[in-house]
Amino acid sequence: MVLWYLCPELNCTFEDLFLPVTEPDIQIINIRSLKDPRKLWYQLTSGQRFGNEDIISHKTDGVLHEDFYRSLKKQVYIFTWEHFYPSHDYSLYVPAPALQKRIDSFTKEFAPRCVGVHIRRTDNAVSMGKSTTEQFIAEMKKELAEHPESRFFLATDDQSEEDLLRREFPGKIISNQSRTIDRNSVEGMHDALLDLYCLAATDKLIGSYWSSFTDIAADMRGIEKVIAGETAS
């Protein structure tokens, strides 16, 4: 059972983004309040309850510690936005047809080689301090020196960054120029998912430090990931 919480950071139902999950053991319920009676019922009837801080303190590199995992009972309630299970299978997440059509309209332009660039700015001070604009430009220039045919799919929450990169790399930038940044809307979440799937469809990703968006985009297809300001991984 998954409670999909609609909040200002993700104000969109699961079905607005993805096809319904058909796995018999998985049920997704959209809730709009932390006081939703279904949420409270699952909390009260579970043998154990863990919040976000509990998960953080009992995991390393996205995996729960073995002793903690073995201590879990059959019915457990977990409230977290942390990655805590070592799975790289994203097959349950199939974009809704209209979204997939939009994604395809961008990815068809990716041949012969396209590199994803994810620049996180407006709400992530840690990322901004580590992955500077100059470091992104340096990584992009390095890519073009090795692969002159490369183009870049850019996903960013800062229009000034896109304007700068379009001046720096004329004719090389692909992006969703009509995007809505605000995630407190269905349109904003549609555009965020489009960016995620387009980044995942590239041949390599130049991403932002301390960004789960970067990490997931690279993990979805196991593409090479370089964090601007760090060494390649």
C-alpha positions in Angstrom: 0.0 0.0 0.0 1.4 3.4 -1.1 -0.1 6.7 0.2 0.7 9.3 -2.5 0.6 12.6 -0.7 -0.4 15.6 -2.7 1.5 18.7 -1.3 2.9 22.0 -2.6 6.1 20.1 -3.7 4.1 17.4 -5.6 0.6 18.6 -6.2 -0.5 16.0 -8.7 -2.1 12.6 -8.5 -0.2 9.5 -9.4 -2.6 8.9 -12.3 -2.0 12.4 -13.7 1.6 11.3 -14.3 1.6 7.6 -14.8 -0.4 4.7 -16.1 -2.2 2.8 -13.3 -0.1 0.1 -11.6 -1.4 -3.3 -12.4 0.7 -5.4 -10.0 -1.8 -7.2 -7.7 0.2 -6.6 -4.5 0.6 -2.8 -5.0 -2.2 -0.3 -4.4 -1.7 3.5 -4.6 -4.1 5.8 -2.8 -3.9 9.6 -3.4 -4.3 11.7 -0.2 -4.5 15.5 0.1 -4.0 15.8 3.9 -1.8 14.2 6.5 -5.0 13.9 8.6 -6.7 11.8 6.0 -8.5 9.0 7.9 -7.0 6.3 5.7 -3.5 7.4 6.6 -4.4 7.5 10.3 -5.9 4.1 10.1 -2.8 2.5 8.5 -0.7 4.2 11.2 -2.8 2.9 14.0 -3.1 -0.7 12.7 0.6 -1.2 11.8 2.9 -3.1 14.1 5.7 -0.5 13.7 5.8 3.1 12.6 8.9 5.0 11.3 9.3 8.6 10.1 11.9 10.2 7.9 14.5 10.6 10.6 14.2 7.0 11.6 14.9 5.9 8.0 17.9 8.3 7.7 19.5 7.0 10.9 19.1 3.3 9.9 20.5 3.4 6.3 23.7 3.8 4.4 24.0 4.7 0.7 20.2 4.3 0.2 20.0 0.8 1.8 18.5 -0.1 5.3 21.0 -1.6 7.7 20.6 -5.4 7.8 19.9 -5.6 11.6 17.2 -2.9 11.2 15.7 -4.6 8.2 15.5 -7.9 10.1 13.7 -6.3 13.0 10.8 -5.1 10.9 7.5 -6.8 11.5 5.0 -7.9 8.8 3.0 -4.7 8.9 5.1 -1.6 8.9 4.1 2.1 8.3 6.9 4.2 6.8 6.6 8.0 6.2 9.6 9.1 4.2 11.0 10.7 1.1 14.3 8.8 1.4 15.5 6.0 -0.8 15.8 2.9 1.4 15.5 -0.1 -0.8 18.3 -1.2 -3.3 16.1 -1.4 -6.4 16.9 0.0 -9.8 13.7 -1.2 -11.5 11.5 1.7 -12.6 9.2 -0.4 -14.8 6.1 0.4 -12.7 6.4 4.0 -13.7 5.0 4.3 -17.2 4.2 7.9 -18.2 0.7 8.7 -19.1 0.2 8.6 -23.0 0.0 12.4 -23.4 3.2 12.9 -21.4 5.0 10.1 -23.2 4.1 11.8 -26.5 5.7 15.0 -25.3 8.8 13.1 -24.0 9.1 11.4 -27.4 8.9 14.8 -29.2 12.1 15.8 -27.5 14.1 12.5 -27.4 13.7 12.1 -31.2 16.1 15.0 -31.5 18.8 13.3 -29.4 20.7 11.4 -32.1 23.5 10.9 -32.7 24.6 11.9 -29.2 22.9 13.9 -26.5 24.2 14.7 -23.0 21.8 15.7 -20.2 22.5 18.8 -18.1 20.6 19.2 -14.8 21.2 22.6 -13.1 19.5 22.9 -9.7 19.3 26.5 -8.5 16.4 28.3 -6.8 15.8 26.1 -3.7 19.0 24.2 -3.2 21.8 26.2 -1.6 24.0 23.2 -1.1 23.9 22.4 -4.8 24.6 25.9 -5.9 27.7 26.1 -3.7 29.2 23.0 -5.1 28.0 22.9 -8.7 28.7 26.4 -10.1 27.7 27.6 -13.5 31.4 27.8 -14.5 31.8 24.1 -13.6 28.9 23.1 -15.8 30.3 25.1 -18.7 33.7 23.4 -18.2 32.1 19.9 -18.3 30.1 20.8 -21.4 33.2 22.2 -23.2 35.1 19.0 -22.2 32.2 16.9 -23.7 32.3 18.9 -27.0 36.1 18.5 -27.2 35.7 14.7 -27.1 32.4 14.5 -29.0 31.9 17.6 -31.2 28.6 16.2 -32.5 27.0 16.2 -29.0 24.0 18.3 -28.1 22.7 19.0 -24.6 19.2 18.5 -23.1 19.0 21.1 -20.4 16.7 20.9 -17.3 16.9 23.8 -15.0 14.7 25.8 -12.6 16.5 29.1 -13.4 15.8 30.8 -16.8 18.9 33.0 -16.5 21.1 29.8 -16.5 19.4 28.6 -19.7 19.8 32.0 -21.4 23.6 32.0 -20.5 24.1 28.5 -21.8 22.3 29.2 -25.1 24.7 32.1 -25.6 27.7 30.0 -24.7 26.7 27.0 -26.8 24.6 28.3 -29.7 22.6 25.6 -31.5 23.6 23.0 -29.0 20.8 23.3 -26.3 17.5 21.4 -26.3 15.0 22.2 -23.6 11.3 22.5 -22.7 11.1 26.3 -23.2 7.4 26.4 -22.3 7.9 24.7 -19.0 6.1 25.6 -15.7 8.5 25.6 -12.8 5.9 25.6 -10.0 5.4 22.1 -8.7 2.3 23.2 -6.9 0.4 22.5 -10.1 -0.4 19.6 -12.4 1.3 21.5 -15.3 4.5 22.0 -13.2 4.6 18.3 -12.3 4.1 17.3 -15.9 7.0 19.4 -16.9 9.2 18.1 -14.1 8.5 14.5 -15.2 9.2 15.4 -18.8 12.6 16.7 -17.8 13.3 13.6 -15.7 12.6 11.2 -18.5 14.4 13.2 -21.1 17.5 13.4 -18.9 17.3 9.6 -18.4 17.1 9.1 -22.2 20.5 10.9 -22.8 23.8 9.2 -23.3 25.5 10.8 -20.2 24.4 13.2 -17.5 26.1 16.3 -16.1 24.2 16.9 -12.9 24.0 18.9 -9.7 25.5 18.0 -6.4 23.1 16.9 -3.6 20.2 16.5 -6.0 18.0 13.3 -6.0 16.6 14.5 -9.4 20.1 14.1 -10.9 20.6 10.7 -9.2 17.3 9.2 -10.2 17.7 10.4 -13.9 21.0 8.7 -14.1 19.9 5.5 -12.3 16.8 4.9 -14.4 18.9 3.6 -17.3 22.3 3.4 -15.7 23.9 6.1 -17.7 27.2 7.7 -16.9 26.9 10.5 -14.4 29.3 13.4 -13.8 28.5 15.9 -10.9 29.6 19.4 -11.8 32.3 20.3 -9.2 33.2 16.6 -8.6 35.0 13.8 -10.4 33.1 11.4 -12.7 31.2 8.4 -11.2 
